[in-house]
């Protein structure tokens, strides 16, 4: 099932700018690998982060792309059940010309 989210914040710069729209899909646990962008539900928030490591079965460690920001979730082992989906596509609605968009695909 595909889900669409609007990103707020700068923790994933330069990969995903503030205001971008991302599309994520629920995927099997075997698709969770270091370097993948994921949407995670944690402490009542829905966040997008990059998988840094899979330290043990059933856990993931996340990190932000923007190392200038501090996230309380980075480096903590979280249950893979908290992963809402893998980011398939992100784009920021264009501002220069009507109807244009810029986009990037997840690794």
N, C-alpha and C positions, 0 to 999 in steps of 0.2 A: 504494500500500500504506500503510495506516494503522499508526502506531507510537505506543505509549503510554510516557511517561516520568514519573518523579517528580522534581520540582525540589527541590534542596537548596541553600540559600544565600539571601542577601538582595540579590544584585546586580540583580535585576529588579523590586524593590519600586518602586512600589506595584502595578504591573501584575500580577505573578505572585509571590505570597507563598511563603515557604519551606514546603515540604510539599505544594504544589499538584501536581496531576496535569495533564499536558498531552497533547494528541493532535496529532501532526504527520503530514503526508503528503508523500511524495516528489513534487516538482512540477517542471515544465519550468523551465529557466533564465529564460525570459521572465517568469515569475511573481515573480522576485526583484526587489524594488523597495525603495527607501528607506522606512523606517517599518515594514516587515514584520518579524514575529517569526520567528526561524528556530532550528532545532536544528542544531548544527555539531559535527563530530568534529575535534578539533585536539589535537595533542600527547598523544594517548592519553586525552583527556577528551571527554566529551559535554557540551556546554554549550548554554544557550539565551540568545540575545542579539537585539538589534534591528539590522536593516541600517541603517547610517548613510549609506553611499554605495556606489556602484558606480564606482570610480575608473577602471577600464579593463576591457576585455573579459576575462572569465574571472576577475575578482577581486571581492571584497566587503570592505567595511570594516564592522565591527560596533561596537556600543556597549551599555552597560548602561543600564537605565532609572534605577537608583539612582545618581545622580552622587556620592553620599557614599562609594561603594565604588570600589576601584581594581581593574581587571581587566587582566591582562597581554595580553589579546587585543584590547582596544579600540583602534581606530584602525589596526591592522595590516592590510595587504591580504592576504586569504586566498583561496585557490583556491575557486571556486564548487563544485568537486567535493567539497569538505569539508562542504557543506551536506547534512545528512541529510534535512531536510524543513522545510516551512513549518508554523508552529503554527496549527492550526485552532480549537482550543478549549483553555481552561484552567479548572480548577476546584479549589477547596480543599474537601475533605470537611468538612461542617458539624460543629460541636461542640455546638451548642445544643439541637438536637432530633434524635432518631434518624431517619436516612433523608434528611436534608436536605443539600443542597449549595449552594454559591455558585459561580458561574462567570462567565467573561467571554470574549468572542470576540476573536480577533486582528484587528488593523486590516486 
